[in-house]
C-alpha cells in the first residue's frame, strides 16, 4: 500500500510539472509569435487602438514584469495601465493613430484621442526583446484650426529620406539649442527655406512671419516661453521628434515638437505643450523625462 501511495504521489508531481512546463512553453510560444508576426510599430498601433476597440490581445505586447510609466497621472506597471482602463468614462476611450515612427528600440506616435475629453498626444514606447517596457507621453486638448487653417494633426505622414535620419536629427538638435534655448533669433534663417514653413500649433500661423507675430503678441502680454533642457531627439527619415522641458507663462512645461525636414530645412511643425504636474500629485516616481 505504501508503495502504491508513493507511486501515485510521484505521478501527481510529474503531471503537475508537465502541466506547468506546458503552460510555460505556451507562454513562450505566444511571446515568440508576438515578436515574429508584428513589427514594433504595429504593436504600438494595435495597443493604442485597443483603447477604443477593447481588444485584449495587444496588452500582451507589454512586458507584465517590467512596464515603467512616465505619465505622472498614471500608476506604475501593468496594474496602473489596467486601472486606467477600468476608469474609462461611459462610451469608453477613442484613439486614432495619425503618425507612427521608429528610432531603434523606440516607437513614437502622433494620435487623436477622446481621453477624458478630445485631445491630441504624442506617445513614446521603448521595447526590449519585442515587448513594451516603458512609456512616455504628452497630451493637449484639441483646438480649433490655427490662423492658417491647419489642425493639430493634418499634413503629411509618409517617411522619406531614411538615409538622412541622423543629419535631420542633428539639424533639430541644433535648432532647439540655438533658437529655442539660447534665443539667437538672428540665426532663424539658417533653419528654414525662406518663409516656407507650415505650422500646426493652434495659435500660430504659417511662415517665419507667423512665428514672429506670435512671439511679439506673447511678449506684449507678458507671456514667456522658455526651453531650459532638451532631453532627447528621435527620428525616422524626414520626421524628427524633440522632447524638452522648460516653462510657459512661468509654469513648468513639457514640450514635444515634431518637425518634418525637407532638403535640409525645417518645413513643417506640430507640437504638444503640457503642464507638468506638481510632484505631490504624481502617481509614480519615474519622472517625466527619464530616458
Protein Blocks (a to p, Z undefined) as FASTA:
>chain_A
ZZmmmmmmmmmmmmmmmmmmmmmmmmmmmmmmmmmmpcfklmmmmmmmmmmnopaklmmm
pcfkbccdfbfkbcehjklmmmmmmmpcehiaadddfbdcdehjbccddddddeeiaadd
ddddddeehiafbdcddddddddddfkopafkgccfbdghkllmmmmmmmmmmmmmmmmm
nopaklmmmmpghjaccdfbfkbcehjklmmmmmmmmmmnopacddfbdfbdcdehjbcc
ddddddeehiacddddddddeehiafbdcddddddddfklpcbfnbjklZZ
